[in-house]
Amino acid sequence: MEKIQAKERIAFLSDEIRRHNHNYYVLSKPTIRDFEFDMLLEELIRLEKEFPELAEPDSPTQRVGGDITKEFRQVQHKYQMLSLGNTYSEEEIRSFGERIHKITGDDVEYVCELKFDGVAIGLTYQNGILVQAVTRGDGVSGDDVTTNVKTIKSIPLKLQGSRFPEDFEIRGEIILPHASFKKMNEKRLEDGDEPFANPRNATSGSIKMLDSAEVSKRNLDAFFYYLPGTDLHFKTHYECLLAARSWGFKISEYAVRCKTLEEIFDYIISWNKARHELPYDIDGVVIKVNNLKQQEILGYTAKSPRWAISYKFRAEQVTTKLLSVSYQVGRTGAITPVANLQPVQLAGTVVRRASLHNADIIAALDVRIGDMVFVEKGGEIIPKINGVDLELRSNEATPIVFISNCPECDSALIRTAGESAWYCPNENGCPPQIKGKLEHFISRKAMNIDSLGEGKIETLFDNGLVYNCADLYDLTYDQLIGLETTYESTDEKKERKISFRDKTVTNILNGIEASKKVSFERVLYALGIRFVGETVARKLASHFGAINALAKADYDALVEVEEIGDKIAQSILAWFSVRRNIELIERLRASGLRFNLDEPLVARISNTLEGLTFVVSGVFTNFSREDLKKTIEAHGGKNTGSISAKTSYLVAGENMGPEKRRKAEKLGVKIISEFDFHSLIGIPQNRVTLF
């Protein structure tokens, strides 16, 4: 095919695929069979490979994914992404209406919309093309997830028509429909992975995956509900929604205009009953003033718009009988009491268990075996008990005596002052702790050995092949081939079979070998040091550069690191004081794992700030705090979370904590603005790019 013919064919195929995508994913009215659609897409993929110079950035082939994101870039929102004020009461809705009328002095029309339970997103379009997708983050700045968002088929990469603004942002919610959630969790259970707790958590985890091809498989969806900015050629919010729908956005068909508060209450009541009939989760209703001029008059508080409020549905609650209490041991040794209940229907599922959290909660509730208890399910996979129906308490109800010994290894439990949980101290001999640590080590955010899962780890442990993470690197093909076992799925409560055939064993060994390339900060996180999560591990790795330096650090050196306080520092010191842990590191090092940074987590630009220590606090005009911190590291400086005599500068923004300012003044630490900081590294104040 000639290039000019290929260009015409690519344009035709792109338009056809966009039209069919819109019909299927937005209008729910497919006009073509799946097979025919797949043939069109395959032809387009083939032509773009043959003529890569003809592939457009808005091509439908972007939906397939494949790009790998190494790190999500922080982007400052053009318009701050505020949160809505929440209420659960009719009285507060009425007060909201009275305030609106008092300020505007006019009759007010409202728009009521469903409150989707997902992940907020802001999309920017230029000349009708999607150019950026940013998560809410802290409201001031969020993560650039454009590559992943492009895989969501209900989101237009290129808009329809021509009456849209040249450059604008639209906001909405990325969600995971129930059918996709069920399918995803079934696949995770098959692979031996823990299921997601709820669609919202699954959505949040999906949108931050590094491999966009994997995001594409998750079948995420999105609804849109707001056009920020004051340069819109519309008079009402409802007109904005209708226009956005005409441009190709998925707008809820259930948004309605209401002229009175009674109409609003009717809408709330009807959807509180009907919400479980929807194919996705909602957790309330959003009420907005429709007139954009009135919105402008009402304005904003520091946290939310004064012209909108959300009514949250109360979590569903049922009453059932508490039959018994069992105890689970986590990987840190924490003991969690679990209530075994008389089965009861709640929010569309049969509930048999509920969390009792800890001994203090049990005492506060005065819950007893045989009580009729109130069970609430607010979206989590294990519901919680939040009260007892004392009027129905019988004389046979038995007080719960919290166990004193570990249910798995019989070690005497301990409780640290200031903590609510009881712990089993036998961390190297208690089976659930050993298996829990191994499962943490292989998890996606740690070593990412995805060929191993809950059932496989249990099999290896039960066969005496692994007792700690270093043992994984000694496994051989001959040890694994032919292993077979059954185990009880934690959440399905039924037996599942694991067979180690050739392909399974090969995948396991390849996965273990590949994990040797995992970066130092993730290896550090994988070790499972208490209170050392992903962020803390990254801070420690960046600050110390190698495991040896971290192991030798004293208390003062640790708390100098940003976000490291007393509790984390004491935990790190305790971990490295155990000889067994030092031996574990040496075994892992000998197996080829990385225990030092090959290169800085932030690329070095200069040594201008070498030897200087900074504390960043407050909100800044042009940049997020994270941008400033990265810039400090890029120029050789160090960030810390607390001010001390060793702090060189406090970079102060608006709304900085007064305690930090007082401490800086007391210690004589120089306080500078973000523009002073620019000058410090040689950036003119009229430039707005840090690095």
Secondary structure, 3 states (H helix, E strand, C coil): CCHHHHHHHHHHHHHHHHHHHHHHHHCCCCCCCHHHHHHHHHHHHHHHHHCHHHCCCCCHHHHHCCCECCCCCEEECCCCCCCCCEECCHHHHHHHHHHHHHHHCCCCCEEEEEEECCEEEEEEEECCEEEEEEECCCCCEEEECHHHHCCCCCCCCECCCCCCCCEEEEEEEEECCHHHHHHHHHHHHHCCCCCCCCHHHHHHHHHCCCEHHHHHHCCCEEEEEECCCCCCCCCEHHHHHHHHHHCCCCCCCCCEEECCHHHHHHHHHHHHHHHHHCCCCEEEEEEEECEHHHHHHHCECCCCECCEEEEECCCEEEEEEEEEEEEEECCCCEEEEEEEEEEEEECCEEEEEEECCCHHHHHHHCCEECCEEEEEECCCCCCEEEEECHHHCCCCCEECCCCCECCCCCCECECCCCCCCCECCCCCCCHHHHHHHHHHHHCCCCCCCCCCCHHHHHHHHHCCCCCCHHHHHHCCHHHHCCCEEEEECCCCCCEEEEECCHHHHHHHHHHHHHHHHCCHHHHHHHCCCCCCCHHHHHHHHHHHCEHHHHHHCCHHHHHCCCCCCHHHHHHHHHHHCCHHHHHHHHHHHHCCCCCECCCCCCCCCCCCCCCCEEEEECECCCCCHHHHHHHHHHCCCEECCCCCCCCCEEEECECCCHHHHHHHHHHCCEEECHHHHHHHCCCCCCCCCCC
